[in-house]
Amino acid sequence: MQVAKKTEIRMASNIAVESEASATMKLDNPYEIVRQLASTNAVVLFSMSSCCMCTVAKRLLFGLGVGPTIIELDHHVAGPDIQAVFSQLAVDGRQPVPAVFVGGKFLGGIETLMACHINGTLVPLLKEAGALWL
């Protein structure tokens, strides 16, 4: 399981995110934070620690053998700004978290994740993204 560490965020003209390798990426806005995380990890799950549907998404992915990168927005300094990005992506007033990215692309929330699992398209997506080896 990969859980992203709390990051150092400066809310000036640039946002700096400290990675585990101590390299600093300068990001201008929450969209860039999301884009960078999604494009550098096979599966990213943006979550809230108190959200029951986020727990369902985590358990499904772990149950399939996936080790997603998990960003707990309520523990992240830029969490409210990132959550605002997902509120704009959410359609039909759906809950913006959990927000799941697979292979650098926005998959959707819990409804889309479960639908892909039920109709059999989730595992091929995860394999294509390199999140599953089987």
Buried (B, 14 or more C-beta within 10 A) or exposed (E): EBEBEEBEBEEEEEBEBBEEEEEEBEBEBBBBBBBBBBEEBBBBBBBBEEBEBBBBBBEBBEEBEBEBBBBBBEBBBBBEBBBEBBBEEBEEEBBBBBBBBBBBEBBBBBEBBBEBBEEEEBBEBBEEBEBBEE
